[in-house]
Amino acid sequence: MALGSGSASLTDAGSGRGSWVQPIWIRRSRGLGDQIATG
């Protein structure tokens, strides 16, 4: 579910100006993925 929300945010950001948001959301996604994989 969390990944879905992130995707939605990415879509919205990408739709507008997500050029600098991309790397940020990617890093967040990685962090979340690590937590999910660990937990």
Rosetta blueprint (number, residue, H / E / L):
1 M L
2 A H
3 L H
4 G H
5 S H
6 G H
7 S H
8 A H
9 S H
10 L H
11 T H
12 D H
13 A H
14 G H
15 S H
16 G L
17 R L
18 G L
19 S L
20 W L
21 V H
22 Q H
23 P H
24 I H
25 W H
26 I H
27 R H
28 R H
29 S H
30 R H
31 G H
32 L H
33 G H
34 D H
35 Q H
36 I H
37 A H
38 T H
39 G L
